[in-house]
Amino acid sequence: MAELTGNNGKKPFKSGFVAIVGRPNVGKSTLMNQVIGQKIAIMSDKPQTTRNKIHGVYTTDEMQIVFLDTPGIHKPNSKLGDYMVKSAEGALSEVDAVLFLTDVSEELGGGDRYIIEQLKKIQTPVFLVLNKIDKVHPEALLPVIEKYAKLHSFAEVIPVSALRGNNVTTLLDQLGRYLEAGPMYYPADQITDHPEQFVCAELIREKILQLTREEIPHSIAVEIESMGKGDKGIVNIGAVIYVERSSQKGIVIGKQGAMLKQVGKLAREDMERLLGSKIFLELWVKVKEDWRNRDSVLKSLGFRHD
């Protein structure tokens, strides 16, 4: 059947919302950033990096897709973890399509099976997106596809490399086929609906994830306390890094402040690229004991189920 066209003979503008779901550390944020063409979701080789639903906006002359990069679905061990899983699962009922992202370089496991069981409960079209194809031989893909096909009837199966951009254009073209005519929800030049403060806080957290080990990454929260333009157009940003124990505070600050200086340097460079301005960044480290299990603290840091 021919697609309906407007009065000017052009195809109608399409739009919709698409959730990216998957186990922790399969490349959801990398895919989001690749699609948008700019870093809006932080990346790390540590699981459970994404804590909130990150909205990225992809716009062309023909369509606009609002992507939701969700926290990895996993077995929670704190109130923060519970929030993250509910946030991810809640996204499934809010969208026009779901991208189920998997890592083809790893075996299909219990985490993947659990997510598939959640996907069976929804009517939304689900794409199986096989990520990290740059890590495997092409002949290894077919057996992987067959394993997943036995577990669920996917609308489309698309192998990609989110890191290198392989087949991402094909993925976007296929998504466009599933969208209906709709409005442009965001201005064409807008790439995220999160305020700059949120993205800047995430960039600081990303650097700590990259530079620290063991329990530190999951014990960190970052809050932007102040942000405004100063002399000569320099943007002044003051941020607090929260940890759960005094011993962690010493690790984040480092010997003679070396770790904190490195975090600030790397975060400032990314912020300057994001904002297109010179940045003066001040960082403080404070202890909020067991903050991941305290409802009042989670709410003050923006973690809300609504």
N, C-alpha and C positions, 0 to 999 in steps of 0.2 A: 504494500500500500504506500502510495506517495506521501511524503511528509507535508503537512499543512504549511502554507507560507503566508506571510503578511501581505498587506496591500501593495507594498513596494516590490513584491516578488522575491524577497529575501526569506530565508528560513528564519523561524522565530528564535529569539534569544532563549537559551536554555540555562537553567540554574538548579542547584541542589546541594545537599549536605552529604558528606561521605566520611564515615568513621574508619580509622586505621586501628585494627586490633591485632593482638598477638602476644606471645610470651614476652617477658622482659628480655631486652637485649637482642631482638631479631632485626633491628634496623628501622623501626617506625619513625623515629625523629629524623634519621638520615634521609628516608624517602620524602618526608614532608619538606625538608630543606631543599632537596634536589628539585622537587616540583615547583616550589616557590621561587627558587633561584637565589635565596638569601637565608642566612641562619636566623630562624625564629624559635626553633626548638633546640635545646641543648643536647649534646651528644657525649657519650662516655661508654667505655667498655664495661662499666659496672651495671648490673641489673637494677631495675626500678629507678632509672634516672628521671623519667618523666613522672611528675606527681599530679599535675592538673591536666585537664583537657586543653590542649593548645589548638587554637583555631588559626589555620593558615588559609589565605584567600588566593585562588588561582583564577585569573581572568584573561579571556581572549575576546576577540570581536564577536565570537559565536556563543560563548558560554562563560559562566562563573561557577566554580566549584569551591565550596567552603569545606576544608578538610579539618577533621577533629583527630589530632594525634593523642591517643588515650594512654593512660598508664598501663604498663604490662599487667596482664591478668595472672595472678599468682595467689598462693595461699598466704593470707595476711598474718603477721605476728605482732601487730600493734594497731592502735586506733587509726593511725595515719595509713597503715597498709589497708585496713578495712575501707577507709575513705577512697583510696586509690582504686581498689577493685570495684566498688560500687559505682565510682565515676566512670570506669571503663565499660562495665556492663550496662549502665544506664544509657550510654551513648548509642547502643544498638537499637533502641526504640525511637531515636530522634532523627534518623537519617534516611536518605533515599537509596543508599548503597553502602555496603561494608567491604573493606579490604582486609582480608585475613592474611596477615603477613607471616611467613614462615622462613626459617633459615635452612636452605637445602643442604648446607654442609654439616647439619646435625640430624640425628635420627628423629623420626616422629616419636614424640614422647607423651607422657601423661598430661603435661601442661597443654599440649596441642589438642589432645582428645577432650580435655575438659572444656576448652574454648569451643570446639566443634559442637559439643552438647548444648552450650548456650546458644550457638548460632542456629541450631535446629528449632529453637523456640520462636524464631522471628520469621516474618514473611518477606523481609527485605532481601533483594538480590545480594549474594555474597560472592565476591571475587576471591579465588585462591591466588595469592601473589607469592611466588616462590623467589625469595630474595637470596642474594649472595651467589648468583650463578657464576660469578667470576672465580669462585673458589672450587668449582667442581667441573668435571668433564661433561660436555653436552650429553653424552650417552647415558650419564647417570640420572638425568632428569626424568625420563619416562617411568622407571620403576617408582620414583618418589610420587609422581602424579598419580599413578595407579593405586598406591597405598592410600592417598588422601581421597581419591574418587570413591573408594569403597566405604568411606565413612560419612560422606555428605555429597549431595548433588549441588555442585558449584555452578553459578551462572557463567563464569568465565575462569579460565586458568591461564595466568600470565607470568612467565619467568622474567625476573628483572635483576639488575644490579643497582640498588639504590645509591651506592657509593660512586659508581662510575657512570651512572645515568643510562645504562643499557636497557632498552625496551621501555623506558618510562614514558616516552611519547606515545607508544602503542597503548600503554595502560590508560593514559588520559583520553585518547581517541575512543577507546572502548567504553570508558565511563560516560563519555558524552552521548553514546547511543542509549544509555539507560536514563538520562535526565529528561525531564519534561520541560515544556515552555514555562518560563518564569522570570521574575524580575532580577535586576542586578542589586543584590543585597548590600554590597559595599562599593564605594568608589573604585574605579578601574585601577588606580595606582595604590590602593591599600592592600597590604599583604598579611595583616593580622588584626584581630579585633582586641588584642590585649594592649593595655596601656604600656607606654615606654618603661615605666617603673618596674612592671612585672618582668619584661624581657631583660632589663638590666640586672635585676635580682637573680634571674636564672643564669645569666652569663657569669656572675660571680660564683654561683654554686657550681657551675660547670668546671671552673678552674680548680676549685677545691676537690671535686671528684677526680680530676685528672692528676692532681699532685699528691693526694693522700691515699692511705690504704686502710685495710681492715675495717674497724667499726666506724671510722670517722665519716666517710661519705654519707651514710644513712642517718647520721646524728646531726646533720647540718640543716639549718634553715637560714634564709637570708631575707631581710626586710629593708627596703629603701625608706629611710626616715626623712630625707630631704632631697629635693631636686629642683634646680632653677638656674637661670642664666645669670652670669656675673659679668665682670669687666671683659671687654673685647670679645664678647660672644661665647666665652668659655662656660660650659655647663658644669655646675658644681653639684656633686652627688655625694650624699652621706649614707652609708649603709651599715647595718648591724648584722654580724654573723652569729647565729645562736648555736651553741653546742649543749650537750646534756650533762657533761661532767667537767670539773676543773682540769683534769688531766688532758682532756681533749682541747681545751682552750690553749694550753701550752704547745700542743702539736700544731694547731692551726697558725699560731703566731710564729712559731719556729725560733731557732736560736738567733738572738739579737734581731728578731722581727723579720728574718729572711723569708720564711714561708709566706707571711702575710704580704710582704712587698712583692713577691713573685705573683701571687694571686691578683693583687691590685694592678700590676703592670699588664698582665695578660688580659684581664677583664676590661681594663681601660682601652686597650687596643681594639677589642671587638666592639665596645660601646661607641668609639669614635667612628668606626665603619658604619655602625647602625644609625647613628644620629647625624653623621656628617658634620660634627663639631668637635673642637678640642674639649677634653674632659679633665676636670680636677676631681679625683676620687679619694674619699676618706673612708677607711674601714675600721670598725671596732668589733671586738669579739666579746660576747657575753654568754654566761651560763644560764640556761633555763632547764632545770633538772627534769628529766623524763618528759620533755615537751611533746614527744610523739604520742603519748597516751593521755594528754590533758586536753579535754574538749575545749576549754576556754582559750588555751594557747593556739590550738589548731584553728579555731574560728578567727582569732585575731590575725593569724597569718594567711587567711583566705581560704582555708580548707573547709568547704561547706557542701553538704550533699545536694543542696538546691542549686 
